[in-house]
């Protein structure tokens, strides 16, 4: 997933453009400049479910670590409510290039033959890419799954979720937000 990320840029208020960001954490050279700082600041997505183009996003500055990008609806942002000076207003600027972004889904499925194949086929039919799957049997009849996948944007992710919800082998599916 790291390939192609070099063209990703975020815009600060007023239209000031950041240089390309290596959001995969693979290189410290790419960064988002922030007013008042002399050095570049590394940028990364929130853990446990990132943001995808189409999401409203916010950056949280952590001194010594850089900026973490969260979807605005992320419950993790509540931890920063009393620290408004750490919040950065950023928005997507992907220059019309197609790049995949990480997303995480939590599913509850019926435990029967072919369920995993059905879920994987839906994601594949929608051109999503499964990065990781973890499964835990909740009861004899139901399994909890976490699926890490990469998608093009929010519309793409929502179409996958909608089709998963329509299948009888899936009892629940939700997007997880970091």
C-alpha distance (Angstrom), angle and dihedral (degrees) to the residues before:
residue distance angle dihedral
X1 . . .
X2 3.77 . .
X3 3.77 93.9 .
X4 3.76 115.8 95.3
X5 3.79 94.9 18.8
X6 3.80 93.0 108.9
X7 3.80 92.1 85.8
X8 3.80 94.6 56.5
X9 3.79 113.1 114.7
X10 3.76 134.8 175.5
X11 3.78 124.7 -151.3
X12 3.78 124.8 -138.6
X13 3.79 122.0 -146.7
X14 3.79 110.5 -72.8
X15 3.80 91.6 37.1
X16 3.82 98.1 -84.5
X17 3.78 105.4 158.1
X18 3.76 125.2 -138.8
X19 3.79 122.1 -141.5
X20 3.82 118.0 -106.2
X21 3.78 113.0 -62.1
X22 3.80 127.5 -139.2
X23 3.76 95.6 -146.4
X24 3.76 93.4 173.8
X25 3.81 89.6 72.3
X26 3.79 90.8 -123.1
X27 3.78 95.6 125.7
X28 3.75 131.9 29.1
X29 3.78 92.9 -155.4
X30 3.78 96.3 79.9
X31 3.79 116.0 75.5
X32 3.77 150.3 148.5
X33 3.83 113.3 -108.9
X34 3.80 113.7 -135.8
X35 3.81 123.5 -161.9
X36 3.79 112.0 -102.4
X37 3.79 95.4 30.7
X38 3.78 126.1 99.9
X39 3.80 95.6 -158.3
X40 3.78 133.6 58.5
X41 3.78 116.2 -99.9
X42 3.83 122.6 -139.4
X43 3.80 116.7 -119.9
X44 3.81 127.8 -151.0
X45 3.80 140.0 163.1
X46 3.77 122.3 -102.8
X47 3.79 113.1 -93.0
X48 3.81 120.8 -110.7
X49 3.78 97.9 33.4
X50 3.76 124.1 2.3
X51 3.76 137.4 -153.1
X52 3.79 124.9 -86.9
X53 3.81 128.6 -160.8
X54 3.77 107.9 -80.3
X55 3.81 92.7 42.1
X56 3.77 117.4 108.7
X57 3.79 103.2 -119.2
X58 3.78 140.5 -163.6
X59 3.80 131.4 -166.3
X60 3.80 122.8 -135.0
X61 3.79 115.1 -156.1
X62 3.79 116.5 -142.6
X63 3.82 112.0 -173.4
X64 3.78 111.1 -121.7
X65 3.82 92.4 12.9
X66 3.79 107.5 57.0
X67 3.80 134.4 -132.1
X68 3.78 125.0 -29.5
X69 3.81 116.9 -158.0
X70 3.81 116.7 -140.1
X71 3.79 131.9 179.4
X72 3.82 105.4 -110.0
X73 3.82 90.7 -118.2
X74 3.82 93.5 55.8
X75 3.82 113.0 129.1
X76 3.83 88.5 -145.5
X77 3.82 89.4 71.9
X78 3.82 90.0 72.5
X79 3.80 87.2 76.7
X80 3.83 88.4 66.1
X81 3.83 98.1 46.8
X82 3.82 92.9 110.0
X83 3.82 94.1 46.1
X84 3.83 105.9 67.5
X85 3.81 91.9 158.3
X86 3.84 89.1 68.8
X87 3.84 94.3 56.3
X88 3.81 117.3 99.3
X89 3.79 123.5 -168.1
X90 3.82 106.3 -132.0
X91 3.76 134.0 159.5
X92 3.80 137.8 -169.7
X93 3.78 122.8 -86.1
X94 3.79 107.4 171.1
X95 3.82 95.4 157.9
X96 3.81 93.2 -130.5
X97 3.80 91.7 -69.1
X98 3.77 118.5 138.7
X99 3.77 112.2 -122.2
X100 3.77 130.7 155.8
X101 3.79 121.6 -120.8
X102 3.80 130.5 -162.3
X103 3.79 121.8 -101.5
X104 3.78 133.1 168.0
X105 3.79 129.0 -144.5
X106 3.79 129.0 -165.4
X107 3.81 112.5 -151.9
X108 3.77 135.6 -178.1
X109 3.77 110.4 -157.4
X110 3.76 139.4 178.0
X111 3.79 112.1 -99.0
X112 3.80 102.4 -124.0
X113 3.81 136.8 117.1
X114 3.80 113.3 -73.7
X115 3.81 98.0 20.1
X116 3.79 95.4 114.1
X117 3.81 90.2 44.8
X118 3.82 90.5 52.2
X119 3.80 92.1 50.6
X120 3.80 92.7 46.3
X121 3.81 91.4 47.3
X122 3.80 92.6 52.8
X123 3.79 90.9 51.9
X124 3.81 91.2 46.4
X125 3.82 92.8 46.8
X126 3.80 88.3 55.9
X127 3.83 92.5 48.9
X128 3.80 93.4 -110.7
X129 3.77 119.3 146.1
X130 3.80 120.1 -135.6
X131 3.80 110.6 -140.4
X132 3.80 100.0 174.4
X133 3.81 140.0 -6.4
X134 3.78 128.2 -163.3
X135 3.77 123.4 -175.7
X136 3.78 133.5 -167.6
X137 3.77 124.1 -178.7
X138 3.80 106.4 -125.8
X139 3.80 96.3 -177.5
X140 3.78 134.1 -13.9
X141 3.81 89.5 -85.9
X142 3.83 102.8 36.5
X143 3.79 136.9 54.3
X144 3.81 128.2 -164.1
X145 3.80 113.8 -141.2
X146 3.76 134.1 -172.4
X147 3.79 113.3 -159.6
X148 3.79 121.4 -168.7
X149 3.76 109.5 -161.8
X150 3.77 139.8 162.0
X151 3.78 122.0 -125.4
X152 3.80 138.2 176.6
X153 3.80 98.3 -121.4
X154 3.81 145.8 -35.6
X155 3.82 93.9 -72.2
X156 3.81 89.7 53.7
X157 3.81 92.0 48.7
X158 3.81 92.3 47.5
X159 3.81 92.1 51.8
X160 3.81 90.5 53.9
X161 3.82 91.3 48.3
X162 3.82 92.0 48.2
X163 3.79 93.3 52.4
X164 3.81 92.5 45.5
X165 3.82 89.4 52.5
X166 3.81 90.0 52.6
X167 3.81 93.8 58.3
X168 3.82 117.7 93.4
X169 3.84 92.2 -139.5
X170 3.84 90.1 63.2
X171 3.79 114.1 71.9
X172 3.82 96.0 177.0
X173 3.80 138.4 4.0
X174 3.78 128.0 179.6
X175 3.77 135.2 169.6
X176 3.79 112.5 -116.1
X177 3.78 116.8 -138.7
X178 3.80 123.9 -157.4
